[in-house]
Amino acid sequence: MTASAGPADVTVDIAIIGGGAAGLATAIFTKRAAPHLRVCCLDGASRIGAKILVSGGSRCNVTNTTVTERDYWGGSPRAIRAVLRAFPAARAAAFFEEIGVALHEEEDGKLFPDSNSSRTVLDALLREAARVGVEIRTGCRVVR
């Protein structure tokens, strides 16, 4: 995989395109599963995590206690059910707790960081990505 990263190209074993919450988590899980591979998370923005910082009114609703295929627009309900069986909401909540984001449940079943700050979520994802050795490149455009 080659991505344009300014004056030099980047060659990696596995590239995760997009550095939002899902992209960062995917890069972390990938590097944990294959620590010998060079894993890089690429994002076109100059600063990673902008959408995380504004999500949930800047409090970042990381998941809900109950998540079903009916909570998603588009895509096959069957495929979404399979993904949710493989990575249920409880596992997502456990992942965030594991990387240092204590969560609390609100009346509507939404889980937010105890800090009520999306910065807590972004910082934890970036810290864990660095700890496991994920490379993060911003301002990148994938060209092939």
C-alpha positions as a LaTeX table, in Angstrom:
\begin{tabular}{lrrr}
\hline
Residue & $x$ (\AA) & $y$ (\AA) & $z$ (\AA) \\
\hline
Met1 & 0.00 & 0.00 & 0.00 \\
Thr2 & 1.34 & 3.42 & $-0.86$ \\
Ala3 & $-0.03$ & 6.73 & 0.32 \\
Ser4 & 1.03 & 10.20 & $-0.60$ \\
Ala5 & 2.35 & 11.79 & 2.57 \\
Gly6 & 3.95 & 14.96 & 1.37 \\
Pro7 & 7.45 & 14.60 & $-0.04$ \\
Ala8 & 7.79 & 10.89 & 0.83 \\
Asp9 & 5.61 & 7.86 & 0.31 \\
Val10 & 4.69 & 5.50 & 3.14 \\
Thr11 & 4.91 & 1.72 & 2.75 \\
Val12 & 3.21 & $-0.41$ & 5.41 \\
Asp13 & 1.92 & $-3.94$ & 5.89 \\
Ile14 & $-1.60$ & $-2.86$ & 6.87 \\
Ala15 & $-3.13$ & 0.56 & 6.33 \\
Ile16 & $-6.28$ & 1.69 & 8.07 \\
Ile17 & $-7.86$ & 4.48 & 6.08 \\
Gly18 & $-9.45$ & 7.07 & 8.35 \\
Gly19 & $-8.44$ & 8.09 & 11.84 \\
Gly20 & $-11.81$ & 8.43 & 13.50 \\
Ala21 & $-12.81$ & 6.32 & 16.48 \\
Ala22 & $-13.47$ & 3.22 & 14.35 \\
Gly23 & $-10.23$ & 3.62 & 12.40 \\
Leu24 & $-8.11$ & 4.11 & 15.51 \\
Ala25 & $-9.75$ & 1.17 & 17.30 \\
Thr26 & $-9.27$ & $-1.01$ & 14.22 \\
Ala27 & $-5.60$ & $-0.06$ & 14.03 \\
Ile28 & $-5.17$ & $-0.85$ & 17.74 \\
Phe29 & $-6.88$ & $-4.25$ & 17.45 \\
Thr30 & $-4.87$ & $-5.06$ & 14.32 \\
Lys31 & $-1.54$ & $-4.19$ & 15.92 \\
Arg32 & $-2.42$ & $-6.16$ & 19.06 \\
Ala33 & $-3.23$ & $-9.20$ & 16.90 \\
Ala34 & $-0.15$ & $-8.86$ & 14.68 \\
Pro35 & 2.53 & $-6.91$ & 16.57 \\
His36 & 5.18 & $-7.87$ & 14.02 \\
Leu37 & 3.40 & $-6.02$ & 11.20 \\
Arg38 & 3.76 & $-2.34$ & 10.38 \\
Val39 & 0.27 & $-0.90$ & 10.93 \\
Cys40 & $-0.47$ & 2.66 & 9.96 \\
Cys41 & $-3.63$ & 4.72 & 10.40 \\
Leu42 & $-3.93$ & 7.30 & 7.64 \\
Asp43 & $-6.16$ & 10.35 & 7.73 \\
Gly44 & $-6.62$ & 13.18 & 5.26 \\
Ala45 & $-7.14$ & 15.82 & 7.93 \\
Ser46 & $-4.23$ & 17.76 & 9.36 \\
Arg47 & $-5.31$ & 16.86 & 12.92 \\
Ile48 & $-6.69$ & 13.48 & 13.86 \\
Gly49 & $-9.90$ & 13.08 & 15.83 \\
Ala50 & $-11.84$ & 16.23 & 14.98 \\
Lys51 & $-15.13$ & 14.31 & 14.66 \\
Ile52 & $-14.49$ & 12.51 & 17.95 \\
Leu53 & $-14.07$ & 15.87 & 19.69 \\
Val54 & $-17.45$ & 17.15 & 18.52 \\
Ser55 & $-19.41$ & 13.91 & 18.90 \\
Gly56 & $-22.15$ & 13.72 & 21.47 \\
Gly57 & $-22.11$ & 17.48 & 22.00 \\
Ser58 & $-18.36$ & 17.21 & 22.76 \\
Arg59 & $-19.06$ & 14.55 & 25.42 \\
Cys60 & $-18.62$ & 11.54 & 23.03 \\
Asn61 & $-21.33$ & 8.93 & 23.42 \\
Val62 & $-19.03$ & 5.89 & 22.95 \\
Thr63 & $-21.82$ & 3.30 & 22.68 \\
Asn64 & $-25.21$ & 2.37 & 24.09 \\
Thr65 & $-26.01$ & $-0.42$ & 26.52 \\
Thr66 & $-28.15$ & $-2.03$ & 23.81 \\
Val67 & $-27.28$ & $-1.81$ & 20.12 \\
Thr68 & $-29.14$ & $-3.63$ & 17.34 \\
Glu69 & $-29.17$ & $-3.60$ & 13.56 \\
Arg70 & $-32.20$ & $-1.26$ & 13.75 \\
Asp71 & $-29.87$ & 1.45 & 15.06 \\
Tyr72 & $-28.07$ & 1.65 & 11.69 \\
Trp73 & $-29.15$ & 3.17 & 8.40 \\
Gly74 & $-27.98$ & 1.50 & 5.22 \\
Gly75 & $-26.24$ & $-1.79$ & 4.82 \\
Ser76 & $-27.61$ & $-5.24$ & 5.20 \\
Pro77 & $-29.33$ & $-5.87$ & 8.55 \\
Arg78 & $-27.94$ & $-9.40$ & 8.40 \\
Ala79 & $-24.36$ & $-8.12$ & 8.00 \\
Ile80 & $-24.84$ & $-5.58$ & 10.79 \\
Arg81 & $-26.19$ & $-8.31$ & 13.11 \\
Ala82 & $-23.07$ & $-10.39$ & 12.36 \\
Val83 & $-20.80$ & $-7.47$ & 13.23 \\
Leu84 & $-22.70$ & $-6.77$ & 16.44 \\
Arg85 & $-22.49$ & $-10.43$ & 17.45 \\
Ala86 & $-18.72$ & $-10.35$ & 16.88 \\
Phe87 & $-18.26$ & $-7.03$ & 18.70 \\
Pro88 & $-21.25$ & $-6.33$ & 20.96 \\
Ala89 & $-21.78$ & $-3.09$ & 22.85 \\
Ala90 & $-20.53$ & $-4.65$ & 26.10 \\
Arg91 & $-17.22$ & $-5.49$ & 24.43 \\
Ala92 & $-16.93$ & $-1.93$ & 23.08 \\
Ala93 & $-17.54$ & $-0.56$ & 26.58 \\
Ala94 & $-14.96$ & $-2.97$ & 28.02 \\
Phe95 & $-12.40$ & $-1.83$ & 25.42 \\
Phe96 & $-12.81$ & 1.81 & 26.44 \\
Glu97 & $-12.58$ & 0.92 & 30.13 \\
Glu98 & $-9.42$ & $-1.10$ & 29.37 \\
Ile99 & $-7.71$ & 1.87 & 27.73 \\
Gly100 & $-8.55$ & 4.15 & 30.63 \\
Val101 & $-11.92$ & 5.65 & 29.76 \\
Ala102 & $-14.26$ & 5.14 & 32.72 \\
Leu103 & $-17.88$ & 5.20 & 31.51 \\
His104 & $-21.24$ & 5.97 & 33.00 \\
Glu105 & $-24.70$ & 5.14 & 31.71 \\
Glu106 & $-27.30$ & 7.84 & 31.30 \\
Glu107 & $-31.08$ & 7.34 & 31.53 \\
Asp108 & $-31.44$ & 6.72 & 27.79 \\
Gly109 & $-28.86$ & 3.89 & 27.85 \\
Lys110 & $-26.07$ & 5.95 & 26.30 \\
Leu111 & $-22.56$ & 5.46 & 27.65 \\
Phe112 & $-20.39$ & 8.55 & 28.08 \\
Pro113 & $-16.94$ & 9.00 & 29.59 \\
Asp114 & $-17.10$ & 9.91 & 33.29 \\
Ser115 & $-15.19$ & 13.07 & 32.42 \\
Asn116 & $-18.05$ & 14.09 & 30.05 \\
Ser117 & $-15.30$ & 15.14 & 27.66 \\
Ser118 & $-14.65$ & 13.72 & 24.20 \\
Arg119 & $-11.00$ & 14.72 & 24.68 \\
Thr120 & $-10.72$ & 11.83 & 27.18 \\
Val121 & $-11.77$ & 9.36 & 24.47 \\
Leu122 & $-9.46$ & 10.77 & 21.80 \\
Asp123 & $-6.48$ & 10.95 & 24.16 \\
Ala124 & $-7.03$ & 7.34 & 25.30 \\
Leu125 & $-7.24$ & 6.07 & 21.71 \\
Leu126 & $-4.08$ & 7.96 & 20.72 \\
Arg127 & $-2.24$ & 6.80 & 23.85 \\
Glu128 & $-3.13$ & 3.15 & 23.22 \\
Ala129 & $-2.26$ & 3.43 & 19.52 \\
Ala130 & 1.17 & 4.78 & 20.47 \\
Arg131 & 1.63 & 2.12 & 23.17 \\
Val132 & 1.05 & $-0.77$ & 20.76 \\
Gly133 & 3.09 & 0.85 & 17.97 \\
Val134 & 0.48 & 2.05 & 15.48 \\
Glu135 & 1.88 & 4.69 & 13.17 \\
Ile136 & $-0.43$ & 7.64 & 12.60 \\
Arg137 & $-0.10$ & 9.82 & 9.54 \\
Thr138 & $-2.21$ & 12.90 & 8.98 \\
Gly139 & $-2.59$ & 14.95 & 5.84 \\
Cys140 & $-2.36$ & 11.76 & 3.74 \\
Arg141 & $-4.12$ & 10.89 & 0.53 \\
Val142 & $-4.22$ & 7.27 & $-0.54$ \\
Val143 & $-3.23$ & 7.05 & $-4.20$ \\
Arg144 & $-2.87$ & 3.28 & $-4.72$ \\
\hline
\end{tabular}
